[in-house]
């Protein structure tokens, strides 16, 4: 394992704060995003690999600037998004109606009691017994 010092890294960055920012960003890229190392890994942890890359001059402050990405939606995707938002509103209204009906049934105001309940395609018999308190 090669020993990396702060002084080795400060030759390629302006100050210690920038070193911490660059090192942490690069270590996250290596550990979480699965980026490949620019130096031999040698069983080192992502933090040490990031510092070695900085000391070698492979990584600089340019990784801190956000990458602007342009995403263009084609018409089919835009229509699907519009349709799904409409169906969500319908589902929400349906769920609200089911909750209101269940509350009415619990309050004893159900004029037409249902013998069986159907949930997700399964048939459940109605139980009029009260659960013990």
Kinemage of the C-alpha trace (Angstrom):
@kinemage 1
@onewidth
@group {chain A} dominant
@subgroup {mainchain}
@vectorlist {calphas} color= white
{ca unk a 1} P 0.000 0.000 0.000
{ca unk a 2} L 1.450 3.311 -1.035
{ca unk a 3} L 1.456 6.005 1.614
{ca unk a 4} L -0.288 9.156 0.472
{ca unk a 5} L 0.193 12.392 2.354
{ca unk a 6} L -1.766 15.614 2.249
{ca unk a 7} L 1.331 17.365 0.944
{ca unk a 8} L 1.451 14.992 -2.062
{ca unk a 9} L -2.124 15.918 -2.928
{ca unk a 10} L -1.745 19.673 -2.269
{ca unk a 11} L 0.697 19.876 -5.171
{ca unk a 12} L -2.290 19.330 -7.499
{ca unk a 13} L -5.085 21.207 -5.659
{ca unk a 14} L -5.346 24.722 -4.278
{ca unk a 15} L -6.138 24.100 -0.602
{ca unk a 16} L -7.134 21.487 1.959
{ca unk a 17} L -10.840 22.251 1.673
{ca unk a 18} L -10.768 21.615 -2.057
{ca unk a 19} L -8.774 18.435 -1.420
{ca unk a 20} L -11.498 17.140 0.895
{ca unk a 21} L -14.240 18.022 -1.597
{ca unk a 22} L -12.456 16.408 -4.559
{ca unk a 23} L -11.408 13.348 -2.553
{ca unk a 24} L -14.880 12.696 -1.165
{ca unk a 25} L -16.552 13.168 -4.548
{ca unk a 26} L -14.115 10.802 -6.259
{ca unk a 27} L -14.344 8.225 -3.455
{ca unk a 28} L -18.163 8.222 -3.834
{ca unk a 29} L -17.780 7.773 -7.572
{ca unk a 30} L -15.558 4.759 -6.990
{ca unk a 31} L -17.597 3.183 -4.184
{ca unk a 32} L -21.200 3.953 -5.096
{ca unk a 33} L -21.288 4.705 -8.799
{ca unk a 34} L -18.886 1.910 -9.715
{ca unk a 35} L -16.425 4.041 -11.681
{ca unk a 36} L -13.134 2.425 -12.534
{ca unk a 37} L -9.979 3.485 -10.754
{ca unk a 38} L -7.345 5.420 -12.682
{ca unk a 39} L -4.520 3.898 -10.621
{ca unk a 40} L -3.961 0.272 -9.565
{ca unk a 41} L -6.326 -0.577 -6.694
{ca unk a 42} L -3.886 -2.716 -4.660
{ca unk a 43} L -6.684 -3.695 -2.180
{ca unk a 44} L -7.047 -0.070 -1.084
{ca unk a 45} L -10.304 1.484 0.015
{ca unk a 46} L -12.021 4.025 -2.260
{ca unk a 47} L -10.809 6.957 -0.146
{ca unk a 48} L -7.168 5.959 -0.481
{ca unk a 49} L -7.582 5.287 -4.210
{ca unk a 50} L -9.139 8.751 -4.643
{ca unk a 51} L -6.222 10.409 -2.816
{ca unk a 52} L -3.706 8.445 -4.897
{ca unk a 53} L -5.460 9.608 -8.073
{ca unk a 54} L -5.307 13.219 -6.874
{ca unk a 55} L -1.619 12.901 -5.958
{ca unk a 56} L -0.856 11.484 -9.433
{ca unk a 57} L -2.729 14.344 -11.078
{ca unk a 58} L -5.415 12.156 -12.686
{ca unk a 59} L -8.287 13.875 -10.850
{ca unk a 60} L -8.730 17.606 -10.317
{ca unk a 61} L -11.408 20.121 -9.311
{ca unk a 62} L -13.253 19.670 -12.610
{ca unk a 63} L -15.172 16.708 -11.123
{ca unk a 64} L -16.892 19.123 -8.729
{ca unk a 65} L -18.732 21.029 -11.451
{ca unk a 66} L -22.164 19.574 -12.220
{ca unk a 67} L -22.656 17.925 -15.569
{ca unk a 68} L -25.542 19.443 -17.484
{ca unk a 69} L -27.659 16.771 -19.097
{ca unk a 70} L -30.326 17.368 -21.693
{ca unk a 71} L -33.202 14.938 -21.699
{ca unk a 72} L -35.762 15.055 -24.468
{ca unk a 73} L -39.030 13.214 -24.063
{ca unk a 74} L -40.585 11.896 -27.200
{ca unk a 75} L -44.349 12.228 -27.666
{ca unk a 76} L -45.157 8.649 -26.658
{ca unk a 77} L -43.502 9.046 -23.269
{ca unk a 78} L -45.137 12.431 -22.688
{ca unk a 79} L -48.565 10.948 -23.464
{ca unk a 80} L -47.964 8.035 -21.096
{ca unk a 81} L -47.073 10.472 -18.311
{ca unk a 82} L -50.277 12.435 -18.963
{ca unk a 83} L -52.388 9.250 -18.965
{ca unk a 84} L -50.824 7.962 -15.754
{ca unk a 85} L -51.541 11.213 -13.897
{ca unk a 86} L -55.221 10.943 -14.895
{ca unk a 87} L -55.438 7.339 -13.742
{ca unk a 88} L -53.805 8.277 -10.436
{ca unk a 89} L -56.558 10.816 -9.789
{ca unk a 90} L -59.185 8.193 -10.632
{ca unk a 91} L -57.551 5.668 -8.329
{ca unk a 92} L -57.377 8.212 -5.538
{ca unk a 93} L -61.081 9.073 -5.911
{ca unk a 94} L -61.953 5.360 -5.959
{ca unk a 95} L -59.914 4.761 -2.812
{ca unk a 96} L -61.605 7.715 -1.070
{ca unk a 97} L -65.027 6.313 -1.966
{ca unk a 98} L -64.076 2.862 -0.638
{ca unk a 99} L -62.838 4.368 2.620
{ca unk a 100} L -66.027 6.403 3.024
{ca unk a 101} L -68.150 3.281 2.406
{ca unk a 102} L -66.130 1.295 4.944
{ca unk a 103} L -66.531 4.046 7.548
{ca unk a 104} L -70.294 4.109 6.941
{ca unk a 105} L -70.449 0.333 7.341
{ca unk a 106} L -68.505 0.516 10.607
{ca unk a 107} L -70.835 3.197 11.909
{ca unk a 108} L -73.819 0.935 11.196
{ca unk a 109} L -75.227 3.238 8.532
{ca unk a 110} L -74.823 0.699 5.729
{ca unk a 111} L -78.297 0.265 4.226
{ca unk a 112} L -77.263 -2.695 2.057
{ca unk a 113} L -74.807 -4.922 3.948
{ca unk a 114} L -72.488 -6.929 1.763
{ca unk a 115} L -72.316 -10.647 2.489
{ca unk a 116} L -68.790 -11.062 1.160
{ca unk a 117} L -65.973 -8.619 0.545
{ca unk a 118} L -63.723 -8.865 -2.505
{ca unk a 119} L -60.181 -7.551 -2.136
{ca unk a 120} L -57.614 -7.985 -4.911
{ca unk a 121} L -59.685 -10.760 -6.471
{ca unk a 122} L -60.002 -12.757 -3.225
{ca unk a 123} L -63.405 -13.366 -1.639
{ca unk a 124} L -63.613 -12.817 2.129
{ca unk a 125} L -66.770 -13.797 4.077
{ca unk a 126} L -68.371 -11.095 6.172
{ca unk a 127} L -67.998 -11.549 9.916
{ca unk a 128} L -70.615 -9.897 12.128
{ca unk a 129} L -68.906 -10.980 15.337
{ca unk a 130} L -67.313 -8.252 17.392
{ca unk a 131} L -63.721 -8.759 18.345
{ca unk a 132} L -63.060 -8.977 22.093
{ca unk a 133} L -62.096 -5.668 23.621
